[in-house]
Amino acid sequence: MSHIDSALAKGSIDLFNLGKAYRRYPTRWARLREWIQPGKVRHELQWVLRAMNLHVPPGQAVGVIGRNGAGKSTLLKMMTGTSTPTEGSARLHGRVAALLELGMGFHPDFTGRQNAWMAAQLLGLAGHEIEQAMPGIEAFAEIGHYMDEPVRTYSSGMQVRLAFSVATAVRPDVLIVDEALAVGDVYFQHKCFSRIRDFRQEGMTLMFVSHDPGAIKSLCDRAVLLDGGRIVADDVPDQVLDLYNALVAERENRGFEASPAPVGQRHVGVRSGDGRASLLEVNLHNALGPARVFQVGDPLFLRIRLCKNAELTDLTAGFLIRDRLGNDVFGTNTWHVRAEGLADLWPGTTAELCWQIPELNLGPGSYTISVALHGDMTHVENSYDWWDKAALFEVVRGATGLTTGAGDPSATINPIYSAIESRTACC
């Protein structure tokens, strides 16, 4: 199928140079003067989004992430037609269902059932289709007698339950979900994600905005990062989320630099930090020496060589293991284990430290290790050097019984931290 054919297929999304700007007037009277004298412009344009070009083929799930104010909700509103773009266009093909602002479109004085009817009609369902779908809507929402009570008596969670139930009563070709699902309780979130996964298996296209990295990794094949009103990254979820975390830390570290890995180079991760301490080498060993393949239950030694480049009152080293989907498996750092020694190093001193995992009880598969140098317990306030995917390794079946999943519940990862020694390997 050609790009043109796929663009016209049901479920495809295409954004062409999409942009949104709001008028900004210098005084409250300038708007009136412009209205009286339409030939004279008295405002300037404040751009929220600009030059948005994106193609989403049918059946793909795209997560949209970014800081507050990055334009995520504005983008979704333009895609659904509730906001008019200043420039460009958005084309969505097929039946579109959207769950945007909480309770958007619900009339507070009408009952839940009446609002469900009106919302279903807006989705293009005929009367007989709504009658057939209504029992399913009521059952999925699980709000009991409140279905026939005014919506003004609903809690925020009940509004989300009803809105999602109506939006997904009939499988749409395109489902657009803003962060409204975060309001619901955990039980209902699981129900929603389960229904979304079922629809995805049937070929539904998903555009999903969330600050929850676990949800993005679980539901989406692709992620888009918005910053400054533009798309700054479009890649697999774990790669984009790494860059997003780096950009969040940038706001706290002015000397900080962050850059994404080139598309197609998955073995290279985001490298960021202000450089006051730097990672020189990250190596993996088994009991015999350097290794990249480990059997289930093998010991793993993570050796980190670093340099302290400036006078620092606090310096923490840590690591994080992720599976092939980018899900966090295990992580710790010297702050959590209350290890000492890094902060006492003189500026310009190199040192090597070692973490030992006596038994690598992980399920067979591919894993990455990210390593970081930062202040205190997290990298958000003082990030000196954060190296995503610093090392990759493979776990294969060993002498123990075959297991599936990320870990073996019969044992836990219990890393042993070895003391830091300047200029000398510690283990």
For each residue, the residues with C-beta under 8 A, 3 or more apart:
1: 5 6 9
2: 5 6
3: 6 7 55
4: 7 8
5: 1 2 8 9
6: 1 2 3 9 12 57 58
7: 3 4 12 14 55 91 93
8: 4 5 12 93
9: 1 5 6 12 57 58 93
10: 58 93 94 95 173
11: 57 58 59 93 94 173 174 203 204 205
12: 6 7 8 9 55 56 57 58 92 93 94 205
13: 54 55 56 79 90 91 92 93 174 205 207
14: 7 54 55 56 90 91 92
15: 18 52 53 54 55 79 88 89 90 91
16: 53 88 89 90 91
17: 51 52 53 87 88 89
18: 15 49 51 52 53 75 78 85 87 88 89 90
19: 47 49 50 51 52 85 86 87 88
20: 47 48 49 50 71 74 78 83 85 86
21: 45 46 47 48 50 86 87
22: 45 46 48
23: 31 43 44 45 46
24: 43 44 45 46
25: 28 30 31 34 42 43
26: 30 42
27: 30
28: 25 31 32
29: 32 33
30: 25 26 27 33 34 42 43
31: 23 25 28 34 35 42 43
32: 28 29 35 36
33: 29 30 36 37 40 42
34: 25 30 31 37 38 40 41 42 43
35: 31 32 38
36: 32 33
37: 33 34 40
38: 34 35
39:
40: 33 34 37
41: 34
42: 25 26 30 31 33 34
43: 23 24 25 30 31 34
44: 23 24
45: 21 22 23 24 86
46: 21 22 23 24
47: 19 20 21 50 86 229
48: 20 21 22 71 74 229
49: 18 19 20 52 71 74 75 78 226 229 230
50: 19 20 21 47 87 229 230
51: 17 18 19 230
52: 15 17 18 19 49 75 88 230 231
53: 15 16 17 18 231
54: 13 14 15 224 231 234
55: 3 7 12 13 14 15
56: 12 13 14 60 62 205 207
57: 6 9 11 12 60 205
58: 6 9 10 11 12 173 203 205
59: 11 200 203 204 205
60: 56 57 205 206 221 222
61: 200 205 206 208 219 220 221 222
62: 56 206 207 208 220 221 222 223 224
63: 208 209 210 215 216 219 220 222 223 224 237 240
64: 72 75 76 207 208 209 223 224 226
65: 72 209 210 211 216 223 224 225 226 240 241 244
66: 70 71 72 225 226 227 244
67: 70 227 247 248
68:
69:
70: 66 67 226 227 228 229
71: 20 48 49 66 74 75 226 229
72: 64 65 66 75 76 178 209 226
73: 76 77 100 101 178 209
74: 20 48 49 71 77 78 83
75: 18 49 52 64 71 72 78 79 226
76: 64 72 73 79 80 98 100 176 178 207 209
77: 73 74 80 82 83 100
78: 18 20 49 74 75 81 83 84 85 90
79: 13 15 75 76 90 92 176 207
80: 76 77 92 96 98 100 176
81: 78
82: 77 100 104
83: 20 74 77 78
84: 78
85: 18 19 20 78 88 89 90
86: 19 20 21 45 47
87: 17 18 19 21 50
88: 15 16 17 18 19 52 85
89: 15 16 17 18 85
90: 13 14 15 16 18 78 79 85
91: 7 13 14 15 16
92: 12 13 14 79 80 96 174
93: 7 8 9 10 11 12 13 173 174
94: 10 11 12 172 173 174
95: 10 123 124 170 172 173 174
96: 80 92 172 173 174 175 176
97: 123 167 168 172 174 175 176
98: 76 80 167 175 176 177
99: 160 163 164 167 175 176 177 178 180 181
100: 73 76 77 80 82 104 176 178 180
101: 73 104 178 180
102: 156 159 160 163 180 183
103: 106 151 154 156 159 163
104: 82 100 101 163
105: 115 118 119 122
106: 103 110 115 119 151 159 162 163
107: 110 114 115 118 151
108: 150 151 152
109: 150 151 152
110: 106 107 114 115 118 150 151
111: 114 115 147 148 149 150 151
112: 115 116 141 143 146 147 148 149 151 154 162
113: 116 117 134 138 147 148
114: 107 110 111 117 118
115: 105 106 107 110 111 112 118 119 151 162
116: 112 113 119 120 130 134 137 147 162 165 166
117: 113 114 120 121 130 134
118: 105 107 110 114 115 121 122
119: 105 106 115 116 122 123 163 166 167
120: 116 117 123 125 129 130 133 137 166 169
121: 117 118 124 125 130
122: 105 118 119
123: 95 97 119 120 166 167 170 172
124: 95 121
125: 120 121 129 130 133 169 170
126: 129 130
127: 130 131
128: 131 132
129: 120 125 126 132 133 170
130: 116 117 120 121 125 126 127 133 134
131: 127 128 134
132: 128 129 135
133: 120 125 129 130 136 137 169 170
134: 113 116 117 130 131 137 138
135: 132 138 139
136: 133 139 140 165 169
137: 116 120 133 134 140 141 162 165 166 169
138: 113 134 135 141 147 165
139: 135 136 142
140: 136 137 161 164 165 168 169 191 195
141: 112 137 138 147 158 161 162 164 165
142: 139 161 188
143: 112 146 147 154 158 161 162
144: 147
145: 148 149
146: 112 143 149 153 154 158
147: 111 112 113 116 138 141 143 144 162
148: 111 112 113 145
149: 111 112 145 146 153 154
150: 108 109 110 111 153
151: 103 106 107 108 109 110 111 112 115 154 159 162
152: 108 109
153: 146 149 150
154: 103 112 143 146 149 151 158 159 162
155: 158 159
156: 102 103 159 160 183
157: 160 161 183 184 185 188
158: 141 143 146 154 155 161 162
159: 102 103 106 151 154 155 156 162 163
160: 99 102 156 157 163 164 180 181 183 184 188
161: 140 141 142 143 157 158 164 165 184 188
162: 106 112 115 116 137 141 143 147 151 154 158 159 165 166
163: 99 102 103 104 106 119 159 160 166 167 180
164: 99 140 141 160 161 167 168 180 181 184 192
165: 116 136 137 138 140 141 161 162 168 169
166: 116 119 120 123 137 162 163 169
167: 97 98 99 119 123 163 164 172 175
168: 97 140 164 165 171 172 175 195 196 199
169: 120 125 133 136 137 140 165 166
170: 95 123 125 129 133
171: 168 199 202 204
172: 94 95 96 97 123 167 168 175 199 204
173: 10 11 58 93 94 95 96 204 205
174: 11 13 92 93 94 95 96 97 204 205 206 207
175: 96 97 98 99 167 168 172 196 199 204 205 206 207
176: 76 79 80 96 97 98 99 100 206 207 208
177: 98 99 180 181 196 206 207 208 209 210
178: 72 73 76 99 100 101 209
179: 182 209 210 211
180: 99 100 101 102 160 163 164 177 183
181: 99 160 164 177 184 189 192 210
182: 179 189 210 211 212
183: 102 156 157 160 180
184: 157 160 161 164 181 188 189 192
185: 157 188 189
186: 189 190
187: 190 191
188: 142 157 160 161 184 185 191 192
189: 181 182 184 185 186 192 193
190: 186 187 193 194
191: 140 187 188 194 195
192: 164 181 184 188 189 195 196
193: 189 190 196 197 215 218 219
194: 190 191 197 198
195: 140 168 191 192 198 199
196: 168 175 177 192 193 199 200 204 206 219
197: 193 194 200 201 219
198: 194 195 201 202
199: 168 171 172 175 195 196 202 204 206
200: 59 61 196 197 203 204 206 219
201: 197 198
202: 171 198 199
203: 11 58 59 200
204: 11 59 171 172 173 174 175 196 199 200
205: 11 12 13 56 57 58 59 60 61 173 174 175
206: 60 61 62 174 175 176 177 196 199 200 219 220
207: 13 56 62 64 76 79 174 175 176 177
208: 61 62 63 64 176 177 215 216 219 220
209: 63 64 65 72 73 76 177 178 179
210: 63 65 177 179 181 182 215 216
211: 65 179 182
212: 182 215 216
213: 216 217 237 241
214: 217 218 327
215: 63 193 208 210 212 218 219
216: 63 65 208 210 212 213 219 220 223 237 241
217: 213 214 220 237 238 241 325 326 327
218: 193 214 215 327
219: 61 63 193 196 197 200 206 208 215 216
220: 61 62 63 206 208 216 217 223 237
221: 60 61 62 236 237
222: 60 61 62 63 234 235 236 237
223: 62 63 64 65 216 220 233 234 235 236 237 239 240 241
224: 54 62 63 64 65 231 233 234 240
225: 65 66 231 232 233 234 240 243 244 247
226: 49 64 65 66 70 71 72 75 229 230 231 232
227: 66 67 70 230 232 247
228: 70 232
229: 47 48 49 50 70 71 226
230: 49 50 51 52 226 227
231: 52 53 54 224 225 226 234
232: 225 226 227 228 243
233: 223 224 225 239 240 243 244 260
234: 54 222 223 224 225 231 240
235: 222 223 239 240 260 263
236: 221 222 223 239 240 266 326
237: 63 213 216 217 220 221 222 223 240 241 326
238: 217 241 242 322 325 326
239: 223 233 235 236 242 243 260 261 266 269 270 326
240: 63 65 223 224 225 233 234 235 236 237 243 244 260
241: 65 213 216 217 223 237 238 244 245 326
242: 238 239 245 246 260 269 270 370 388
243: 225 232 233 239 240 246 247 258 259 260 270
244: 65 66 225 233 240 241 247 248
245: 241 242 248 249
246: 242 243 249 250 256 258 270 272 383 386
247: 67 225 227 243 244 250 251 258
248: 67 244 245 251 252 380
249: 245 246 252 253 256 258 272 379 380 383 386
250: 246 247 253 256 258 272
251: 247 248
252: 248 249 256 380 381 382 383
253: 249 250 256 273 274 381 382 383
254: 274
255: 274 275
256: 246 249 250 252 253 272 273 274 383
257: 272 273 274
258: 243 246 247 249 250 270 272
259: 243 270 271 272
260: 233 235 239 240 242 243 270
261: 239 265 266 268 269 270 389
262: 265 268
263: 235
264:
265: 261 262 268
266: 236 239 261 389
267: 389 392
268: 261 262 265 389
269: 239 242 261 368 370 387 388 389 390
270: 239 242 243 246 258 259 260 261 386 388
271: 259 385 386 387 388
272: 246 249 250 256 257 258 259 383 385 386
273: 253 256 257 276 277 278 373 383 384 385 386
274: 253 254 255 256 257 382 383 384
275: 255 278 309 384 385
276: 273 308 309 310 312 382 384
277: 273 306 307 308 309 310 312 315 373 384 385
278: 273 275 306 307 309 373 384 385
279: 282 304 305 306 371 373 385 387 390
280: 305 306 307 350
281: 303 304 305
282: 279 302 303 304 305 369 371 387 390 391
283: 290 302 303 391
284: 290 291 292 300 301 302 303 369 391 393
285: 289 290 291 300 301 303
286: 289 291 294 298 299 300 301
287: 298 299
288: 291
289: 285 286
290: 283 284 285
291: 284 285 286 288 294 393
292: 284 392 393 394
293: 393 394 395 396
294: 286 291 298 300 360 393 394 395 396
295: 298 395 396 397 398 399
296: 360 361 362 363 364 395 396 397 398 400 403 408
297: 359 360 361 398 399 400
298: 286 287 294 295 359 360 398
299: 286 287 356 357 358 359 360
300: 284 285 286 294 356 357 360 393
301: 284 285 286 354 355 356 357 427
302: 282 283 284 319 354 355 356 357 369 371 391 415
303: 281 282 283 284 285 352 353 354 425 427
304: 279 281 282 317 319 352 353 354 355 371
305: 279 280 281 282 350 351 352
306: 277 278 279 280 317 350 351 352 353 373 385
307: 277 278 280 348 349 350 351
308: 276 277 312 315 342 345 346 347 348 349 350 351
309: 275 276 277 278 347 348
310: 276 277 347
311: 347
312: 276 277 308 315 343 375 384
313: 343
314: 343 375 376 382
315: 277 308 312 342 343 345 373 375 384
316: 333 334 335 342 373 374 375 376 377
317: 304 306 333 334 342 353 371 372 373
318: 331 332 333 334 335 336 371 372 374
319: 302 304 331 332 333 355 369 370 371 372
320: 328 330 331 369 370 371 372
321: 328 329 330 331 362 367 368 369 413
322: 238 326 327 328 329 367 368 369 370
323: 326 327 329 365 366 367 406
324: 365 366 367
325: 217 238
326: 217 236 237 238 239 241 322 323
327: 214 217 218 322 323 406
328: 320 321 322 331
329: 321 322 323 362 367 406 407
330: 320 321 413
331: 318 319 320 321 328
332: 318 319 336 337 415
333: 316 317 318 319 336 337 372 377
334: 316 317 318 337 338 339 342 353 417
335: 316 318 338 376 377
336: 318 332 333 377
337: 332 333 334 417
338: 334 335
339: 334 342 417 419 420
340: 343 344
341: 344 345 351 353 419 420
342: 308 315 316 317 334 339 345 351 353 420
343: 312 313 314 315 340
344: 340 341
345: 308 315 341 342 349 351 420 422
346: 308 349
347: 308 309 310 311
348: 307 308 309
349: 307 308 345 346 422 423
350: 280 305 306 307 308 422 423
351: 305 306 307 308 341 342 345 420 421 422 423
352: 303 304 305 306 420 421 423 424 425 426
353: 303 304 306 317 334 341 342 417 418 419 420 421 426
354: 301 302 303 304 417 418 425 426 427
355: 301 302 304 319 415 416 417 418
356: 299 300 301 302 415 416 417 418 427
357: 299 300 301 302 360 413 414 415 416
358: 299 414 416
359: 297 298 299 411 413 414
360: 294 296 297 298 299 300 357 395 413
361: 296 297 407 408 410 411 412 413
362: 296 321 329 365 367 395 406 407 408 413
363: 296 395 403 404 405 406 407 408
364: 296 395 396 397 402 403
365: 323 324 362 394 395 406
366: 323 324 392 393 394 395
367: 321 322 323 324 329 362 392 393 394 395
368: 269 321 322 388 389 390 391 392 393
369: 282 284 302 319 320 321 322 389 390 391 392 393
370: 242 269 319 320 322 386 387 388 389 390
371: 279 282 302 304 317 318 319 320 387 390 391
372: 317 318 319 320 333 379 383 385 386 387
373: 273 277 278 279 306 315 316 317 384 385 386
374: 316 318 378 379 381 382 383 384 386
375: 312 314 315 316 381 382 384
376: 314 316 335 381 382
377: 316 333 335 336
378: 374 381
379: 249 372 374 382 383 386
380: 248 249 252 383
381: 252 253 374 375 376 378
382: 252 253 274 276 314 374 375 376 379
383: 246 249 252 253 256 272 273 274 372 374 379 380 386
384: 273 274 275 276 277 278 312 315 373 374 375
385: 271 272 273 275 277 278 279 306 372 373
386: 246 249 270 271 272 273 370 372 373 374 379 383
387: 269 271 279 282 370 371 372 390
388: 242 269 270 271 368 370
389: 261 266 267 268 269 368 369 370 392
390: 269 279 282 368 369 370 371 387
391: 282 283 284 302 368 369 371
392: 267 292 366 367 368 369 389
393: 284 291 292 293 294 300 366 367 368 369
394: 292 293 294 365 366 367
395: 293 294 295 296 360 362 363 364 365 366 367
396: 293 294 295 296 364
397: 295 296 364 402
398: 295 296 297 298
399: 295 297
400: 296 297 403 408
401:
402: 364 397
403: 296 363 364 400 408
404: 363
405: 363
406: 323 327 329 362 363 365
407: 329 361 362 363 412 413
408: 296 361 362 363 400 403 411
409:
410: 361
411: 359 361 408
412: 361 407
413: 321 330 357 359 360 361 362 407
414: 357 358 359
415: 302 332 355 356 357
416: 355 356 357 358
417: 334 337 339 353 354 355 356
418: 353 354 355 356 426 427
419: 339 341 353 426
420: 339 341 342 345 351 352 353 426
421: 351 352 353 424 425 426
422: 345 349 350 351
423: 349 350 351 352
424: 352 421
425: 303 352 354 421
426: 352 353 354 418 419 420 421
427: 301 303 354 356 418
